[in-house]
Amino acid sequence: MQERPSTDAPLASRLDQAFLKVDPGSTVEALRAQVELVKRLSLRSLCVPPVLAGTVKKHNPGLKVATVIAYPLGLESASAKYFMMEELMEQGLDEFDVVLDLFAIINGNMAKLAAEADKLGGQCRRHKRMFKAIIETPILSDERIVEVVHVLRDCPVDCVKTSTGYGRDATKVEHVELIRRELGDERLLKCSGGVRSREDALRMINAGADIIGTSSAEAILAG
């Protein structure tokens, strides 16, 4: 299990730069620019889609590369997520940001949630890879967030992540505070969704976030 960063850790070392959207600007040249950005600014990692992850890692073995699984709705089966992660582990991927079963979460099926988190988290532990569990806080009540976090505390989850940020409202600072309070200090907390400025990032870190997921790392550090 990874330790939480120290309070004086450089901001850049907390930023996971995301290159996940598919639009006319999603070119090979843009991807290469993202790789160089992460290296130049000494960012924590680059998070890319599964179809790009293996190639990025192959050509940049020293770069910490993360990928998303079941993005952005989490509606694939636990077994489908497991086998995709297994394939990507063979390609050298370092970290997995996994959207958990949001249907189970919304409907309060905590037994199914726990089974999935145990299966996927255990897989990452065996292969010494980092497992970040995405719970999608913008669509959850405070009560449901607490319930989910309590389940994940008892599972092999390295990090709880607030949101995909994909088509959702921005993550609320109050939800980061809530997760940190209920999660305790032994696990990492990643805040994603609407963090675009230095002010945003520092607010979330002060609320208890260890890692910031963003597509705006350069703007955050310039700010």
N, C-alpha and C positions, 0 to 999 in steps of 0.2 A: 504494500500500500504506500503510495507516495505521500510525503509530508507536505503540509501546507507551506507556501512560500513565506519568507520572513516579511515583516512589515516594511522593511527598507528595500525590498526587491525592486529592481528597475521596472518601470511600467511596461516596457517592451517585452520583458520576460514573462509577462502575464497574458499577452495578446495572442490568441489563435486567429490568424488571418484566414478568412473563408473565401473560397472561389467556387461557389455552388450554383449560381444562377445560370440559366441557359437562355441567352438572348443573342442578337446579332454581334454583340461584342465578345462572345465566348470563343475566341480564336486561340490557336496554338501560340501565337505571339503574345496574347494577353496572359496566357498561363505561364509562359516563360518569364514574363515581367513580374508576375506574382511570386514565382520562385526567387527571383533576384531581389525582390522587395523584402521577403522574409529573411534572406541572408544578410542583406545590407543593413537592415534595422535590428538584427538579432532578435527577431520575434520568437515566441514560444514554439509555434508550429504553423504549418500550412494545412488547411482542411479542404479536401477536394472530393468530388464525387467518386464512387467506386470504379467507374469506367476509366478514370484518369489516374487513380491512386497508385496502382502498380507501376505504371510508366514513370510517374514522377519520382517514386522511390528508387526505381532502377537507375535513373539518370542522376539522382541526387542522394546517394546512400547515406550521406552525413546529415541530411535534413530530416527533422522530425516531421513525419507526414501522418496526418489523421484523415479519416474518412467517415462518411455518414452511412448509417444502415437504416433501411426502412424509412427513408426520408421522403416527404415530410409528415406523413400521416401515421406511420407505425402499424399499418394494418396487415402486414405480412405475418405469417405464422412464426412462432419461435424457432421452429426447425429451419425455415427458409432463412431467417436471420443468421442462425448458427452456421449453416453451410456457406453462406456468403462471407461471413467473417473468417471461416476456416480457409477459404480460397485466398482471401486477402492477406491472411497471416502468412501463408506460404510465399506471398509476394513481398513480404517484409514490412507490412504496415505496422505502425507503432501504436496508434490509438484509434478507438472506435467510439464515435458519438452515435448512440443507438436510440431511435425513437421507440419507446416502449409501447405496449398494447394500449393505445388511447381509448379504445372502445371499452376495454376492461376497466381502465381507470375511471372513465366517466360513469360507468355503471356500478362502480364499487366492488368489482370482483377482485379483491385483494389476494385471494388464493392463486388466481391465474397470474396476476402480476408478480407475485413472489416466485412462482415456478419459473416464469420467464427470466426474471432477474437472476435467479440461482443458476439456471442453465447457461446463460450468456456470460454472466460474471465469472462463473466457475471456469468456463472456457478461456477467458482472458487471463485469469489467475494462473492456469496451468501453462499458458504460453508466455507469461510475463508481459502482457500487453495491457494497456490502460482501457478501462471500460467506463464510459460516461453515459449515464442513464438520463435520457431526455423525457421530461414529464409534462411539458407544455402548460406552464402555469397560466398563460392568458385565458385559457378556457376552463379553468378550475376555480372552485370556491376555496376560501382559506381553509375550511374544514377538510376538504378533499386533499389539499396540498399536505396538510399535517398527517392525514391518514396514509398517504402514499410515502411520505418521507419516513414515517415510522416503519413501514414495511421494508423499505430499501436499506434502512440502518442494519437490518438483520440479514442482509444479502451481501454477496461479494461484489459490492459496487464501490468503485474507487472515487467516483465523482457524480454528483447530481447536477444536471444541467437544466436550466429553466425552460428553454424553448428552442425551437428551430428558427424562430424569427421569420418563417416563410408564410407570408400572408396573414400574420397575426398582429395584434396590438403589441406595442413595446412592452418588455418586461417591466414590472413595477418594482421600485426599490423596496416597497413594503414586503413583496413576496421574497426578495432576496434575504431580507432581515428575518422573515418567518422561517424560511428553509434553514438558515444558519442556526437559528435558535433551536429548532427541532432536530437538526442533523447532528449537532454537537461539533466539536473541534477536530475529530479524528478523520473526517472525510473532506474531500475537496468539493467546492461549489463553483460551477461555471455559469456565468450570466451571459445569455445571448438574446438578441432581439431588441433592436432599436438603439444600440450603443454606438453612437457615431461621433462623439466629441470627447475631448479630454475630460471635460466636466462630467459627462455621462459616466465615463469609465471610473473616475475617482469616486463618484457617488456610489456606484455599485461595489467597489472595493471596500469603501468605508462601511457599507452595509453588511459585508461579510463574504463577498465574492473573491475567489482566489484566481480565477481565470476569466478573461473576457473574450467572448466570441464576437467577431466583427468582420465586416468587409471594408472597414474604414481605418485600419491601423495607422496608415500614413498620416491621415488627418488628425487622429487622436494624438499622435506623438508631436506633430507640428503645432498643435494647439497648446 
